[in-house]
Amino acid sequence: MQEYLDRYMRALKDGEPENTFAIHLLFIEAAMINWQPYMAYLTEETNEGVSHLHGRLTEIHSHICRLIVPSSPRLPITKKMNI
């Protein structure tokens, strides 16, 4: 890619660029080359965040369940309700 950029810059100095759209293609090519590692990095960071969040939500859920349904023995039901 560096060779292509050097060739493009020499053509500009000579006043005859080979393609007026070439610099745009160069930037697009650079973005495509660097995009995949960046996306892999973002995926890894997202997965770590989701894993951490899932662990915390599971922990919070356990605490809430212990508050709502205590582990102590339940009182026996003495009266049957007729609906």
PLY file of the C-alpha trace (Angstrom):
ply
format ascii 1.0
element vertex 83
property float x
property float y
property float z
element edge 82
property int vertex1
property int vertex2
end_header
0.00 0.00 0.00
2.88 2.33 0.77
4.21 1.73 -2.75
0.84 2.68 -4.23
0.72 5.86 -2.16
4.28 6.78 -3.20
3.39 6.22 -6.87
0.27 8.35 -6.48
2.23 11.17 -4.82
4.87 11.10 -7.59
2.10 11.33 -10.19
0.68 14.36 -8.37
4.10 16.06 -8.43
4.33 15.41 -12.16
0.89 16.95 -12.56
-0.59 13.80 -14.03
-2.34 11.61 -11.48
-3.17 8.23 -12.98
-6.67 8.31 -11.58
-8.40 11.21 -9.86
-10.33 8.76 -7.70
-7.20 6.79 -6.73
-6.70 8.49 -3.39
-10.24 7.53 -2.38
-9.56 3.93 -3.32
-6.38 4.03 -1.27
-8.30 5.14 1.83
-11.00 2.53 1.26
-8.36 -0.17 0.90
-6.64 0.96 4.12
-9.96 0.89 5.95
-10.73 -2.61 4.69
-7.31 -3.89 5.74
-7.68 -2.49 9.26
-11.39 -3.15 9.69
-11.19 -6.89 10.38
-8.77 -6.68 13.35
-10.80 -3.77 14.75
-14.04 -5.74 14.48
-12.37 -8.76 16.14
-11.23 -6.48 18.98
-14.73 -5.00 19.39
-16.26 -8.49 19.40
-13.88 -9.64 22.12
-14.55 -6.55 24.25
-18.32 -6.96 23.81
-18.22 -10.65 24.72
-16.23 -9.88 27.88
-18.71 -7.15 28.83
-21.71 -9.39 28.23
-20.12 -12.21 30.22
-19.44 -9.87 33.14
-22.95 -8.43 32.97
-24.51 -11.91 32.79
-22.57 -12.92 35.90
-23.71 -9.83 37.79
-27.34 -10.26 36.71
-27.29 -13.89 37.83
-25.90 -12.82 41.19
-28.54 -10.07 41.58
-31.28 -12.51 40.58
-30.12 -14.94 43.28
-30.20 -12.20 45.91
-33.70 -11.11 44.88
-34.97 -14.69 44.96
-33.55 -15.13 48.47
-35.38 -11.99 49.59
-38.69 -13.00 48.03
-38.57 -16.69 48.89
-36.57 -17.11 52.09
-34.94 -20.47 52.70
-36.47 -20.74 56.19
-39.18 -23.36 56.69
-42.57 -22.29 55.46
-45.54 -21.93 57.70
-48.15 -24.59 57.18
-51.38 -23.57 55.47
-54.15 -24.00 58.03
-57.20 -22.90 56.08
-58.22 -23.98 52.61
-59.56 -21.23 50.39
-62.64 -21.86 48.26
-62.76 -19.84 45.09
0 1
1 2
2 3
3 4
4 5
5 6
6 7
7 8
8 9
9 10
10 11
11 12
12 13
13 14
14 15
15 16
16 17
17 18
18 19
19 20
20 21
21 22
22 23
23 24
24 25
25 26
26 27
27 28
28 29
29 30
30 31
31 32
32 33
33 34
34 35
35 36
36 37
37 38
38 39
39 40
40 41
41 42
42 43
43 44
44 45
45 46
46 47
47 48
48 49
49 50
50 51
51 52
52 53
53 54
54 55
55 56
56 57
57 58
58 59
59 60
60 61
61 62
62 63
63 64
64 65
65 66
66 67
67 68
68 69
69 70
70 71
71 72
72 73
73 74
74 75
75 76
76 77
77 78
78 79
79 80
80 81
81 82
